Amino acid sequence: MRDENKVTFVNKTIKTGITFGSALAMTISYVTWKSVGWAIFHGLLSWVYVIYFLIKY
C-alpha cells in the first residue's frame, strides 16, 4: 500500500511540473516574441525552453 502512495505522489508531481513548465515556457515565449505560434512550439518544449531562456537572457 505504501509503495502505491509513493508512485501516485511521484506521478502527480511529475504531471504538475510538466504542466507548470509548459505554462511558464508559453508565457515567456509570448511576452518575448508576441507570437501564438512560437508560444505553442515553446510550450511543447516546456522546461527545455525555460532553461534556454534563463541561460541566454
C-alpha positions as CSV (number, residue, x, y, z in Angstrom):
1,M,0.0,0.0,0.0
2,R,2.8,2.5,0.8
3,D,4.6,1.9,-2.5
4,E,1.4,2.7,-4.3
5,N,1.1,6.0,-2.5
6,K,4.7,6.9,-3.3
7,V,4.1,6.1,-7.0
8,T,0.9,8.2,-7.1
9,F,2.7,11.1,-5.4
10,V,5.6,11.0,-7.9
11,N,3.2,10.7,-10.9
12,K,1.2,13.7,-9.7
13,T,4.4,15.7,-9.0
14,I,5.8,15.0,-12.5
15,K,2.5,15.9,-14.2
16,T,2.3,19.2,-12.2
17,G,5.9,20.0,-13.1
18,I,5.4,19.4,-16.8
19,T,2.2,21.4,-16.8
20,F,3.8,24.3,-14.9
21,G,6.9,24.1,-17.2
22,S,4.7,24.3,-20.3
23,A,2.7,27.3,-19.0
24,L,5.9,29.1,-18.0
25,A,7.5,28.5,-21.4
26,M,4.4,29.7,-23.2
27,T,4.2,32.8,-21.1
28,I,7.9,33.7,-21.5
29,S,7.7,33.0,-25.3
30,Y,4.6,35.1,-25.9
31,V,5.9,38.0,-23.9
32,T,9.2,37.9,-25.7
33,W,8.1,37.1,-29.3
34,K,4.4,38.3,-29.3
35,S,3.5,35.2,-31.4
36,V,1.0,32.5,-30.5
37,G,2.7,30.0,-32.9
38,W,6.1,30.4,-31.1
39,A,4.3,30.2,-27.7
40,I,2.7,26.8,-28.7
41,F,6.0,25.5,-30.0
42,H,7.9,26.6,-26.9
43,G,5.1,25.2,-24.7
44,L,5.8,21.8,-26.3
45,L,9.5,22.1,-25.5
46,S,8.5,23.0,-21.9
47,W,11.4,23.1,-19.5
48,V,14.0,23.0,-22.3
49,Y,12.9,26.4,-23.5
50,V,12.7,27.8,-19.9
51,I,16.3,26.7,-19.2
52,Y,17.5,28.0,-22.6
53,F,15.8,31.4,-21.9
54,L,17.4,31.6,-18.4
55,I,20.9,30.9,-19.9
56,K,20.5,33.2,-22.9
57,Y,18.9,36.2,-21.1
